[in-house]
Amino acid sequence: MAQQAKGEFDVNRTSAPALDGGDGTAIGHNRFDKRFHGPLDATSVVQMLMVGTEVPGSAAYVAIERIAGTLDGRGGSFHLQHNGTMARGAASLSVTVVPDSGTGALAGLSGHMAIDIVDGKHFYTFDYVLDAVE
């Protein structure tokens, strides 16, 4: 049965040295440390790579995030895969649980997370299913 967890999270960004994308192209690299509040009571580390284009408002990022803590009281960890694009200012973001990445009481977890930033505050909506692993 699908469930939903909603809450706020704090985030701190640390810039890492850019990576060489070839032919003088720099790929930005950042680490984010997050603290989730609410039904998802957890911490996470995100490793993000991003690149912009010469067209204003066009860019992309990919990231892997490891979350550890509790989800509705169930302890464990899991990974999220982020895929974000900006096409001339129009944003698209997909944040998906990596299949079979759940551990502990979160084994069998699947789902998607939406991230919203309102007045400088970060919010999550996590739609998920927790199937028993056999």
C-alpha positions in Angstrom: 0.0 0.0 0.0 1.4 3.4 -1.0 2.2 5.8 1.9 3.3 9.4 2.1 5.7 11.2 4.4 5.9 15.0 4.4 8.2 17.3 6.3 11.1 19.8 6.3 14.8 19.3 5.9 17.9 21.4 6.6 20.7 21.4 4.1 24.4 22.4 4.1 26.4 22.5 0.9 30.2 22.1 0.5 31.8 22.7 -2.8 34.3 20.2 -4.0 36.9 20.7 -6.8 35.3 20.7 -10.3 35.9 17.6 -12.4 37.4 17.6 -15.9 34.6 17.0 -18.5 37.1 17.1 -21.4 37.9 19.9 -23.9 38.0 22.5 -21.0 34.5 21.7 -19.8 34.2 21.8 -16.0 31.7 19.6 -14.2 30.7 21.1 -10.9 30.8 18.8 -7.8 29.1 19.5 -4.5 28.4 17.6 -1.3 25.2 18.2 0.6 24.6 17.2 4.2 20.9 17.0 5.1 18.8 16.6 8.2 15.3 15.4 7.7 12.5 16.2 10.2 9.0 14.7 10.5 8.0 11.1 9.5 11.4 10.8 7.9 13.8 11.4 10.8 17.1 11.0 9.2 20.4 12.4 8.0 21.9 12.1 4.5 24.9 12.7 2.4 24.4 13.7 -1.3 27.2 13.7 -3.9 26.1 15.9 -6.9 27.6 16.6 -10.3 26.2 19.4 -12.5 26.9 21.2 -15.7 25.6 24.4 -17.3 25.3 25.3 -20.9 25.9 28.5 -22.8 22.2 29.0 -23.0 21.0 31.0 -20.0 18.8 28.9 -17.7 19.8 25.5 -19.2 21.7 23.0 -17.0 21.6 19.5 -15.5 22.5 17.6 -12.4 22.7 14.0 -11.2 23.3 12.9 -7.7 23.3 9.9 -5.4 22.0 10.4 -1.8 22.3 8.0 1.1 19.7 8.4 3.8 19.9 6.8 7.2 17.5 7.0 10.1 13.8 6.2 10.5 10.8 6.4 8.2 7.5 6.3 10.1 9.4 4.6 13.0 11.2 2.0 10.8 15.0 2.1 11.0 17.4 1.6 8.2 19.0 3.3 5.2 18.4 3.6 1.5 19.7 5.5 -1.5 18.0 8.0 -3.8 19.0 8.8 -7.4 18.4 12.5 -8.5 18.1 13.6 -12.1 17.4 17.3 -12.6 17.3 19.4 -15.7 16.7 23.1 -16.5 15.6 23.9 -20.1 15.7 27.7 -20.5 14.4 28.1 -17.0 11.8 25.2 -17.0 12.8 22.8 -14.3 12.3 19.1 -14.1 13.4 16.9 -11.2 13.1 13.1 -10.6 14.2 11.7 -7.2 13.8 7.9 -7.0 14.6 5.2 -4.5 17.4 3.0 -5.9 15.9 -0.5 -6.3 16.9 -2.9 -3.5 18.9 -0.3 -1.6 16.8 -0.4 1.6 18.4 -1.9 4.7 17.1 -3.0 8.1 13.4 -2.4 8.5 13.4 -0.4 5.2 14.3 -3.4 3.1 11.9 -3.6 0.1 11.4 0.2 0.0 10.5 1.9 -3.3 9.2 5.3 -4.2 9.7 8.9 -5.3 10.5 12.1 -3.5 9.5 15.6 -4.4 11.5 18.6 -3.1 10.1 22.1 -2.8 11.9 25.2 -1.7 9.5 27.9 -0.3 10.9 31.2 1.2 14.3 29.6 1.6 13.0 26.5 3.5 13.3 23.0 2.1 10.4 20.6 2.1 10.0 16.9 1.0 7.0 14.8 0.0 8.0 11.1 -0.1 5.5 8.8 -1.8 6.7 5.2 -1.0 5.8 1.6 -0.7 7.4 -0.8 1.8 7.0 -4.3 0.5 8.2 -7.2 2.7 11.4 -8.8 1.3 11.3 -12.6 1.1 
